[in-house]
Amino acid sequence: MSRLKIALLAGGNSSEREIALNSAQQIASALDSAKYDVKVVDLHYRNMTYTDANGKKWEVDKNDFSLTVEGVRTEFEYALIIIHGTPGEDGKLQGYLDMMGIPYSSCSQISSAITFDKISTKRAVASTSVNLAREVLLGRGQSYDGQAIVDTLGLPLFVKPNASGSSFGVTKVTAVEGIAAAVDAAFKESDEVLIEECIVGREMGCGVVVTAESEIVLPITEIVSKRDFFDYEAKYTAGLSDEITPAPISEDIKSKLNRMTLEAYRACRCSGIVRIDFIVTEAGEPYLIEINSIPGMSSGSIVPKQVREAGMTLGELYDIVIEDSLKRFNRQ
């Protein structure tokens, strides 16, 4: 049986580029080489390049999604996307792959666009039982009254880019005077800014995969940041956060988180491996923070820890994802 020819698409154009490249190496090592012929392809703006064992770079032909190395041509049959931020997590890459007729591992173009856009995510899940923080949405150049926002949402506030990841451009604001600088910082990452009330509680990360045959709800992780909140530095600097898997929570809270995770996943029409983050209040009520349609997969990332706790390997989980996505593609 011939091996499935996979382009493991990594890198991207956003501030999360290096994180995605690290994640790709972890996944490439985890995949079964007897089943898959995997080549890591670095996508950076208009370029898709593969680097061979000697360090020589080869360009992917975007006209037919193929790669020729030393005269040997590979027609990729599948794309495993591990690009955080644009163009992998916002749906742009999925649109290209749809046009090329290439099946892929992540959410669809529409689902990716919804989950990458925080206000669209909230609108998509608003009809479910998932709890949501109150918010104000600002467009670039739009005037706003900081005091009126505080009067409506209270303090502290979170000011964040509407479309971004890994907490880039996110600021916790404790006084009305800090809103303007926080808004400016968020606009550096996105054309829209979301200002949300601060939900006080414990942060939980919930990994999930739903296929045609099964629901795989991974063990929940509690994220305890040693900074003011789980910002970029806390996420990717050793020692600045504790990630406890499984989370020390009651069965009631676990049940609520699992139910809301599945509701949010389905409401946004997700597919593939997704991580959904919540804040759980002292009263035991989870509030949605965000949906990560292509979560980090580096050695220090949350989902790989959850997979290990569930008694699986990353390779086994990706076997399930690849098989399910191929079936879905063939049914189209």
Backbone hydrogen bonds in HBPLUS format (Angstrom, degrees):
<---DONOR---> <-ACCEPTOR-->    atom                        ^
c    i                          cat <-CA-CA->   ^        H-A-AA   ^      H-
h    n   atom  resd res      DA  || num        DHA   H-A  angle D-A-AA Bond
n    s   type  num  typ     dist DA aas  dist angle  dist       angle   num
A0004-LEU N   A0035-LYS O   2.97 MM  31  6.42 148.2  2.07 160.4 152.1     1
A0037-ASP N   A0004-LEU O   2.86 MM  33  5.85 167.2  1.88 141.8 146.1     2
A0077-GLU N   A0005-LYS O   2.83 MM  72  5.23 158.8  1.87 140.7 148.0     3
A0078-TYR N   A0005-LYS O   3.20 MM  73  6.37 129.2  2.47 160.0 158.9     4
A0006-ILE N   A0037-ASP O   2.89 MM  31  5.94 159.5  1.93 142.6 149.5     5
A0039-LYS N   A0006-ILE O   3.03 MM  33  6.39 154.7  2.10 159.7 167.1     6
A0007-ALA N   A0078-TYR O   2.93 MM  71  6.33 164.2  1.95 160.5 163.1     7
A0080-LEU N   A0007-ALA O   2.96 MM  73  6.19 158.8  2.01 142.6 149.6     8
A0008-LEU N   A0039-LYS O   2.88 MM  31  5.90 163.0  1.91 140.8 146.1     9
A0041-VAL N   A0008-LEU O   2.92 MM  33  5.77 160.5  1.96 131.4 137.6    10
A0009-LEU N   A0080-LEU O   2.86 MM  71  6.02 132.1  2.09 138.3 153.1    11
A0082-ILE N   A0009-LEU O   2.86 MM  73  5.92 163.3  1.88 168.8 170.8    12
A0010-ALA N   A0041-VAL O   2.91 MM  31  6.10 166.4  1.93 162.1 163.1    13
A0043-LEU N   A0010-ALA O   2.93 MM  33  6.04 172.2  1.94 159.9 159.2    14
A0012-GLY N   A0043-LEU O   2.68 MM  31  5.31 152.1  1.76 160.0 166.9    15
A0013-ASN N   A0086-THR O   2.96 MM  73  5.86 168.6  1.97 146.9 150.7    16
A0017-ARG N   A0014-SER O   3.23 MM   3  5.61 150.8  2.32 120.5 119.2    17
A0020-ALA N   A0016-GLU O   3.07 MM   4  6.37 157.9  2.12 157.3 163.5    18
A0021-LEU N   A0017-ARG O   3.07 MM   4  6.44 155.3  2.13 151.6 158.4    19
A0022-ASN N   A0018-GLU O   3.05 MM   4  6.28 155.6  2.11 145.4 151.5    20
A0023-SER N   A0019-ILE O   2.93 MM   4  6.21 155.6  1.99 148.3 155.5    21
A0024-ALA N   A0020-ALA O   2.93 MM   4  6.17 152.7  2.01 148.2 155.2    22
A0025-GLN N   A0021-LEU O   3.33 MM   4  6.62 152.5  2.41 144.4 149.5    23
A0026-GLN N   A0022-ASN O   3.36 MM   4  6.69 154.8  2.43 145.8 152.0    24
A0027-ILE N   A0023-SER O   3.05 MM   4  6.39 157.1  2.11 153.0 159.3    25
A0028-ALA N   A0024-ALA O   2.85 MM   4  6.01 166.7  1.87 155.1 159.1    26
A0029-SER N   A0025-GLN O   3.16 MM   4  6.28 153.4  2.24 140.8 146.8    27
A0030-ALA N   A0026-GLN O   3.19 MM   4  6.37 134.7  2.41 134.0 145.9    28
A0030-ALA N   A0027-ILE O   2.90 MM   3  4.93 125.8  2.20  97.0 112.5    29
A0031-LEU N   A0027-ILE O   3.03 MM   4  6.25 141.3  2.19 158.7 167.4    30
A0035-LYS N   A0032-ASP O   3.04 MM   3  5.51 147.5  2.15 110.9 119.7    31
A0036-TYR N   A0032-ASP O   2.99 MM   4  6.14 154.2  2.06 153.9 162.3    32
A0042-ASP N   A0049-THR O   2.80 MM   7  5.21 160.0  1.84 160.5 154.6    33
A0049-THR N   A0042-ASP O   2.99 MM   7  5.21 162.3  2.02 136.4 139.7    34
A0044-HIS N   A0047-ASN O   2.84 MM   3  5.29 161.5  1.88 152.6 159.0    35
A0047-ASN N   A0044-HIS O   3.10 MM   3  5.29 160.0  2.14 129.3 126.2    36
A0060-VAL N   A0048-MET O   2.81 MM  12  5.38 172.0  1.82 155.5 156.4    37
A0050-TYR N   A0058-TRP O   2.76 MM   8  5.12 162.5  1.79 152.3 157.9    38
A0058-TRP N   A0050-TYR O   2.71 MM   8  5.12 151.5  1.79 149.0 159.1    39
A0052-ASP N   A0056-LYS O   2.87 MM   4  5.47 161.4  1.90 157.8 155.9    40
A0055-GLY N   A0052-ASP O   2.91 MM   3  5.32 162.7  1.94 117.9 121.7    41
A0061-ASP N   A0066-SER O   2.79 MM   5  5.26 158.8  1.83 158.4 162.8    42
A0065-PHE N   A0061-ASP O   2.75 MM   4  5.39 118.9  2.12 145.4 164.0    43
A0066-SER N   A0061-ASP O   3.25 MM   5  5.26 147.6  2.36 133.0 139.6    44
A0076-PHE N   A0065-PHE O   3.36 MM  11  6.29 148.4  2.47 148.8 156.6    45
A0067-LEU N   A0074-THR O   2.85 MM   7  5.10 154.6  1.92 144.1 152.8    46
A0074-THR N   A0067-LEU O   2.63 MM   7  5.10 159.7  1.67 151.1 158.6    47
A0069-VAL N   A0072-VAL O   2.87 MM   3  5.18 157.3  1.92 145.9 143.1    48
A0072-VAL N   A0069-VAL O   2.92 MM   3  5.18 165.7  1.94 116.9 120.1    49
A0079-ALA N   A0103-PRO O   3.00 MM  24  6.38 155.7  2.06 151.4 159.2    50
A0105-SER N   A0079-ALA O   3.13 MM  26  6.59 136.6  2.33 157.3 167.0    51
A0089-GLU N   A0085-GLY O   2.73 MM   4  4.96 170.6  1.73 157.6 154.2    52
A0093-LEU N   A0087-PRO O   2.86 MM   6  5.41 158.7  1.91 159.2 152.0    53
A0095-GLY N   A0091-GLY O   3.15 MM   4  6.41 146.7  2.27 146.1 153.7    54
A0096-TYR N   A0092-LYS O   3.40 MM   4  6.83 152.4  2.49 144.1 150.0    55
A0097-LEU N   A0093-LEU O   3.00 MM   4  6.36 164.3  2.03 155.5 159.6    56
A0098-ASP N   A0094-GLN O   2.81 MM   4  6.00 153.1  1.88 148.8 156.3    57
A0099-MET N   A0095-GLY O   3.11 MM   4  6.37 156.5  2.17 143.9 149.5    58
A0100-MET N   A0096-TYR O   3.00 MM   4  6.31 144.6  2.13 144.8 155.4    59
A0101-GLY N   A0097-LEU O   2.94 MM   4  6.04 113.8  2.40 137.9 153.8    60
A0102-ILE N   A0097-LEU O   3.00 MM   5  5.18 170.5  2.01 149.6 150.2    61
A0101-GLY N   A0098-ASP O   3.16 MM   3  5.08 149.8  2.25  97.3 106.4    62
A0112-SER N   A0108-SER O   2.83 MM   4  5.86 160.4  1.87 149.9 155.9    63
A0113-ALA N   A0109-GLN O   3.02 MM   4  6.18 159.4  2.07 146.5 151.9    64
A0114-ILE N   A0110-ILE O   3.03 MM   4  6.30 155.3  2.10 150.0 156.7    65
A0115-THR N   A0111-SER O   2.95 MM   4  6.17 170.7  1.96 156.2 158.0    66
A0116-PHE N   A0112-SER O   2.94 MM   4  5.97 144.6  2.07 146.6 155.3    67
A0117-ASP N   A0114-ILE O   3.26 MM   3  5.36 134.1  2.48  98.5 110.2    68
A0120-SER N   A0117-ASP O   3.06 MM   3  5.35 118.0  2.47 104.3 119.6    69
A0121-THR N   A0117-ASP O   2.93 MM   4  6.23 152.9  2.01 156.3 165.2    70
A0118-LYS N   A0162-ASN O   2.85 MM  44  5.24 172.2  1.85 158.5 155.9    71
A0122-LYS N   A0118-LYS O   3.08 MM   4  6.37 159.5  2.12 147.0 151.5    72
A0123-ARG N   A0119-ILE O   2.99 MM   4  6.25 154.2  2.06 144.1 151.3    73
A0124-ALA N   A0120-SER O   2.88 MM   4  6.07 151.7  1.96 146.3 154.0    74
A0125-VAL N   A0121-THR O   3.10 MM   4  6.38 149.7  2.19 151.7 158.7    75
A0126-ALA N   A0122-LYS O   3.05 MM   4  5.86 114.6  2.50 137.7 152.2    76
A0128-THR N   A0125-VAL O   2.96 MM   3  5.43 166.0  1.98 120.8 124.8    77
A0288-LEU N   A0131-ASN O   2.94 MM 157  6.19 161.7  1.98 165.5 160.2    78
A0197-GLU N   A0134-ARG O   3.08 MM  63  5.76 159.5  2.12 152.5 156.0    79
A0136-VAL N   A0195-ILE O   2.76 MM  59  5.09 142.8  1.90 144.8 156.6    80
A0195-ILE N   A0136-VAL O   2.82 MM  59  5.09 167.8  1.84 159.0 162.6    81
A0138-LEU N   A0193-VAL O   2.80 MM  55  5.08 166.2  1.82 155.8 160.3    82
A0193-VAL N   A0138-LEU O   2.84 MM  55  5.08 161.4  1.88 147.2 153.4    83
A0142-GLN N   A0139-GLY O   2.93 MM   3  5.34 161.2  1.97 136.0 137.9    84
A0140-ARG N   A0191-ASP O   3.13 MM  51  5.58 131.8  2.37 174.4 163.2    85
A0149-ILE N   A0145-ASP O   3.03 MM   4  6.36 151.4  2.11 152.6 161.2    86
A0150-VAL N   A0146-GLY O   3.01 MM   4  6.31 158.5  2.06 149.0 154.5    87
A0151-ASP N   A0147-GLN O   2.83 MM   4  6.09 155.3  1.89 148.1 155.5    88
A0152-THR N   A0148-ALA O   3.04 MM   4  6.23 139.6  2.21 137.8 147.7    89
A0152-THR N   A0149-ILE O   3.14 MM   3  5.12 125.6  2.46  93.0 106.9    90
A0153-LEU N   A0149-ILE O   2.80 MM   4  5.97 171.8  1.81 160.9 162.8    91
A0154-GLY N   A0150-VAL O   2.66 MM   4  4.64 144.5  1.78 129.1 137.3    92
A0157-LEU N   A0173-VAL O   2.83 MM  16  5.07 154.2  1.90 144.6 153.4    93
A0173-VAL N   A0157-LEU O   2.76 MM  16  5.07 162.5  1.79 151.4 156.4    94
A0158-PHE N   A0196-GLU O   2.95 MM  38  5.24 166.2  1.97 151.6 156.1    95
A0196-GLU N   A0158-PHE O   2.85 MM  38  5.24 165.0  1.88 155.0 159.0    96
A0159-VAL N   A0171-THR O   2.89 MM  12  5.27 169.4  1.90 159.5 162.9    97
A0171-THR N   A0159-VAL O   2.88 MM  12  5.27 159.6  1.92 152.2 159.2    98
A0160-LYS N   A0194-LEU O   2.91 MM  34  5.36 164.6  1.94 154.5 159.7    99
A0194-LEU N   A0160-LYS O   2.84 MM  34  5.36 165.6  1.86 170.1 170.9   100
A0162-ASN N   A0192-GLU O   2.90 MM  30  5.33 166.6  1.92 140.8 136.5   101
A0168-PHE N   A0165-GLY O   3.21 MM   3  6.14 175.7  2.21 128.4 129.7   102
A0170-VAL N   A0167-SER O   3.32 MM   3  5.33 159.0  2.37 125.1 121.0   103
A0178-GLY N   A0175-ALA O   2.94 MM   3  5.59 158.2  1.99 119.7 126.3   104
A0179-ILE N   A0176-VAL O   3.22 MM   3  5.59 167.8  2.24 113.8 117.6   105
A0182-ALA N   A0178-GLY O   3.26 MM   4  6.34 157.2  2.31 146.4 153.1   106
A0183-VAL N   A0179-ILE O   2.83 MM   4  6.05 156.8  1.89 158.7 165.3   107
A0184-ASP N   A0180-ALA O   3.00 MM   4  6.24 159.7  2.04 149.3 154.7   108
A0185-ALA N   A0181-ALA O   3.00 MM   4  6.23 155.5  2.06 144.9 151.2   109
A0186-ALA N   A0182-ALA O   3.01 MM   4  6.24 152.9  2.09 145.5 152.6   110
A0187-PHE N   A0183-VAL O   2.97 MM   4  6.22 151.1  2.06 149.8 157.4   111
A0188-LYS N   A0185-ALA O   3.28 MM   3  5.45 148.7  2.39  99.1 108.0   112
A0189-GLU N   A0186-ALA O   3.03 MM   3  5.58 159.3  2.07 114.9 121.3   113
A0202-ARG N   A0280-VAL O   2.91 MM  78  5.11 152.7  1.98 143.2 141.1   114
A0280-VAL N   A0202-ARG O   2.74 MM  78  5.11 164.2  1.76 147.1 151.6   115
A0223-ILE N   A0203-GLU O   2.92 MM  20  5.38 165.4  1.94 140.8 145.5   116
A0204-MET N   A0278-PHE O   2.81 MM  74  5.20 163.9  1.84 152.4 155.6   117
A0278-PHE N   A0204-MET O   2.88 MM  74  5.20 159.8  1.92 152.0 158.6   118
A0205-GLY N   A0221-THR O   2.80 MM  16  5.10 160.1  1.83 149.7 156.7   119
A0221-THR N   A0205-GLY O   3.03 MM  16  5.10 169.9  2.04 150.7 153.8   120
A0206-CYS N   A0276-ILE O   2.90 MM  70  5.12 154.4  1.96 135.3 143.8   121
A0276-ILE N   A0206-CYS O   2.87 MM  70  5.12 166.2  1.89 139.4 140.7   122
A0218-LEU N   A0207-GLY O   2.90 MM  11  5.18 150.6  1.99 140.3 147.7   123
A0208-VAL N   A0274-VAL O   2.89 MM  66  5.51 151.1  1.97 162.1 169.6   124
A0274-VAL N   A0208-VAL O   3.05 MM  66  5.51 167.8  2.07 160.5 164.4   125
A0209-VAL N   A0216-ILE O   2.90 MM   7  5.07 148.2  2.00 139.0 148.8   126
A0216-ILE N   A0209-VAL O   2.73 MM   7  5.07 172.2  1.74 171.0 169.4   127
A0211-THR N   A0214-SER O   2.82 MM   3  5.24 168.6  1.84 162.4 166.0   128
A0247-ALA N   A0220-ILE O   2.77 MM  27  5.53 138.0  1.95 136.1 144.1   129
A0222-GLU N   A0244-ILE O   2.90 MM  22  5.08 161.9  1.93 144.1 145.5   130
A0244-ILE N   A0222-GLU O   2.84 MM  22  5.08 153.2  1.91 153.4 155.1   131
A0224-VAL N   A0242-ASP O   2.74 MM  18  5.00 175.8  1.74 162.9 163.5   132
A0242-ASP N   A0224-VAL O   2.82 MM  18  5.00 161.5  1.85 139.7 144.9   133
A0226-LYS N   A0240-LEU O   2.80 MM  14  5.16 166.0  1.82 148.6 144.0   134
A0231-ASP N   A0229-PHE O   2.83 MM   2  5.66 129.3  2.09 112.3  96.5   135
A0235-LYS N   A0231-ASP O   2.93 MM   4  6.18 149.5  2.03 151.7 161.1   136
A0236-TYR N   A0232-TYR O   3.06 MM   4  6.26 152.3  2.14 153.9 159.8   137
A0237-THR N   A0233-GLU O   2.87 MM   4  5.40 122.4  2.21 148.7 153.5   138
A0240-LEU N   A0237-THR O   3.19 MM   3  5.90 163.3  2.22 142.8 142.7   139
A0249-ILE N   A0247-ALA O   2.91 MM   2  5.65 126.1  2.21 111.3  95.2   140
A0254-LYS N   A0250-SER O   2.97 MM   4  6.20 164.8  1.99 151.9 156.8   141
A0255-SER N   A0251-GLU O   2.85 MM   4  5.96 155.4  1.91 143.4 149.9   142
A0256-LYS N   A0252-ASP O   3.03 MM   4  6.32 156.4  2.09 146.6 152.6   143
A0257-LEU N   A0253-ILE O   2.89 MM   4  6.12 166.1  1.91 157.0 160.5   144
A0258-ASN N   A0254-LYS O   2.91 MM   4  6.09 164.0  1.94 152.7 157.2   145
A0259-ARG N   A0255-SER O   2.99 MM   4  6.13 160.7  2.02 146.5 152.0   146
A0260-MET N   A0256-LYS O   2.88 MM   4  6.07 170.1  1.89 156.1 158.8   147
A0261-THR N   A0257-LEU O   2.84 MM   4  5.87 152.0  1.92 146.5 154.7   148
A0262-LEU N   A0258-ASN O   3.14 MM   4  6.33 163.4  2.16 146.4 149.6   149
A0263-GLU N   A0259-ARG O   2.95 MM   4  6.19 155.7  2.01 147.3 155.0   150
A0264-ALA N   A0260-MET O   2.88 MM   4  5.99 166.4  1.89 149.9 153.0   151
A0265-TYR N   A0261-THR O   2.96 MM   4  6.10 161.1  2.00 147.7 153.6   152
A0266-ARG N   A0262-LEU O   2.99 MM   4  6.13 164.2  2.02 148.1 151.8   153
A0267-ALA N   A0263-GLU O   2.82 MM   4  5.94 157.7  1.87 149.4 156.8   154
A0268-CYS N   A0264-ALA O   3.08 MM   4  6.17 150.9  2.17 146.7 152.2   155
A0270-CYS N   A0265-TYR O   2.90 MM   5  5.25 175.0  1.90 162.5 160.9   156
A0269-ARG N   A0266-ARG O   2.98 MM   3  4.73 158.6  2.03 101.2 107.2   157
A0275-ARG N   A0292-ASN O   3.06 MM  17  5.12 166.1  2.08 144.2 147.4   158
A0292-ASN N   A0275-ARG O   2.79 MM  17  5.12 170.9  1.80 165.1 165.7   159
A0277-ASP N   A0290-GLU O   3.01 MM  13  5.54 163.6  2.03 163.8 168.5   160
A0289-ILE N   A0277-ASP O   2.78 MM  12  5.36 166.4  1.80 148.1 143.3   161
A0279-ILE N   A0287-TYR O   2.83 MM   8  5.13 152.2  1.91 144.3 152.9   162
A0287-TYR N   A0279-ILE O   2.69 MM   8  5.13 144.7  1.81 141.8 154.0   163
A0281-THR N   A0285-GLU O   3.02 MM   4  5.27 167.8  2.04 133.2 132.5   164
A0284-GLY N   A0281-THR O   2.84 MM   3  5.17 160.2  1.88 111.8 117.5   165
A0301-SER N   A0298-SER O   3.01 MM   3  5.19 166.9  2.03 114.0 118.1   166
A0305-LYS N   A0302-ILE O   3.02 MM   3  5.35 122.1  2.37 106.7 121.3   167
A0306-GLN N   A0302-ILE O   3.06 MM   4  6.42 151.2  2.15 150.6 159.6   168
A0306-GLN N   A0303-VAL O   2.98 MM   3  4.94 114.1  2.43  96.7 113.3   169
A0307-VAL N   A0303-VAL O   2.85 MM   4  6.13 156.0  1.91 158.9 166.1   170
A0308-ARG N   A0304-PRO O   3.05 MM   4  6.28 160.3  2.09 145.1 149.4   171
A0309-GLU N   A0305-LYS O   3.00 MM   4  6.23 157.5  2.05 145.0 151.5   172
A0310-ALA N   A0306-GLN O   2.95 MM   4  6.17 139.6  2.11 142.4 153.2   173
A0310-ALA N   A0307-VAL O   3.15 MM   3  5.08 125.2  2.47  92.6 106.8   174
A0312-MET N   A0307-VAL O   3.07 MM   5  5.45 163.1  2.10 157.3 152.8   175
A0311-GLY N   A0308-ARG O   2.95 MM   3  5.17 158.1  2.00 108.0 114.2   176
A0317-LEU N   A0313-THR O   3.09 MM   4  6.43 158.0  2.14 150.5 156.3   177
A0318-TYR N   A0314-LEU O   2.88 MM   4  6.12 162.0  1.91 154.8 159.5   178
A0319-ASP N   A0315-GLY O   2.93 MM   4  6.14 140.2  2.09 140.8 152.0   179
A0320-ILE N   A0316-GLU O   3.29 MM   4  6.61 152.0  2.38 142.7 147.9   180
A0321-VAL N   A0317-LEU O   3.07 MM   4  6.45 158.6  2.11 147.5 153.4   181
A0322-ILE N   A0318-TYR O   2.83 MM   4  5.87 169.5  1.84 150.7 153.8   182
A0323-GLU N   A0319-ASP O   3.01 MM   4  6.08 166.5  2.03 146.7 150.9   183
A0324-ASP N   A0320-ILE O   2.98 MM   4  6.10 163.5  2.01 148.5 153.4   184
A0325-SER N   A0321-VAL O   2.92 MM   4  6.06 165.0  1.94 153.1 157.3   185
A0326-LEU N   A0322-ILE O   2.98 MM   4  6.10 154.9  2.05 149.6 156.2   186
A0327-LYS N   A0323-GLU O   3.12 MM   4  6.34 154.0  2.19 144.7 151.4   187
A0328-ARG N   A0324-ASP O   2.97 MM   4  6.27 158.9  2.02 150.1 155.9   188
A0329-PHE N   A0325-SER O   2.93 MM   4  6.08 156.8  1.99 144.1 150.5   189
A0330-ASN N   A0326-LEU O   2.98 MM   4  6.14 155.9  2.04 144.7 151.1   190
A0331-ARG N   A0327-LYS O   3.07 MM   4  6.27 130.3  2.33 140.5 153.0   191
A0331-ARG N   A0328-ARG O   3.23 MM   3  5.19 135.8  2.43  93.4 105.4   192
A0332-GLN N   A0329-PHE O   3.19 MM   3  5.42 151.6  2.28 103.3 111.6   193
